[in-house]
């Protein structure tokens, strides 16, 4: 079985407070993405949650990033929060069309639902059935009712990844598996080295099982997110050489 690929990074990249820490002190804002993509394999873009990205923006990101880099895009809030997955095929189709302008640099499209939205099979099923083919998708549920086993069954049938979001309030012990790719958001303010090594082991197991892993840390903390991501990357690479 062919080993999967790790795409690890942070939620966003354009943070001035990272200069002198992750970024070189004198780097210009326009060169942040080029530097970021030379160090890490992927970024989760939250900008697209607030507004539909322009074609020019897609082309700019594609051009500025290095080869093999992947962009994960968070779906617009109109789809997930305003219309709450109902009758959104038109909006989703247009968003996916623009996302595809990234070409082979498109990673996963993340649908993050509001905490107040409860599990509703009649809402989820038609949404999953309407997703355009040929892209990778992930869903993050934030109401406890989505813990229903039926959710995993529906996602597995659609080959959509169930996002594992690890926080202090809702710790994740294992990486959820509902597709050939997995999606992990490590959202705690701090991770001890032992915790990062433990996550690296879990990520390595998923890779050995042939699954690509998309893993993202928070951007807050003055550059600690990239350091955590690099730690995971290095630990996984080391384990692959053993």
C-alpha positions, 0 to 999 in steps of 0.5 A: 500500500502506498504511503499517504502524504502529510499536509500540515500547516496553520489556519492562515499565513498573513500575520505580521506578528510572525515576523522575526519569529517564523518569518524573517524580520524584513520580509514583505507582506507580499512574500509571506506566502512564498516563505510559508509554502517553502517551510510547510506543506499546506494552509487552511484559508479562513478568508473564504469563510467571510467572502467568495474569493475572486478568480484573481485571488486564486491565481495569485495564491497559486502563483506565489506558492511552491510546487506540491503546496496545498490550499484548504479553503473554508466554505463561505458562511452563506452556505454553512451559517446563513442557509445552514446547508439547505438549498445551497447547491448553487452557492456550493457549485460556484465556490467549488468552481473558483476553488478549482482554479488552484489546480493541483494546489487545491487540498480540501474544502472544509464546511464548518457548521455553527455550534447551534446547528443540530444533527438533521439527516434530512438536511445532511443527506441532500447536501452530501449528494449535491457536492460536486465530484472530483474534490476532497471535502471535510466537515466540522460539526460543533453540536454534540448531537452530531456524535450520532453514529449515523453521521459517520456512516453518511460521511463514509458513503460520500467519502467526506472526511469527519474533522477532528477538532482538538480543543481543551473543552472537546479533546480528540483521542483518535483521528476520525476516519470516514474517507481516504483522507483525514482532517485534523484541527489542533486548536489548543493554545499550547501543546507539550512536546510529548503531546505533539509527539503523540499526535505525530504517531497517530498521523504516521499511522494514518499515513501508513494506512495510505491516507493523506492527512490534512492537519492545521494548528491555530495561528494565534500565539505569535508564531507558535502554530508554525513551530508546532506544525514543523515539529509534527512534520519533522517527527513524521519524517523521522518515523518514516526513515526508521 
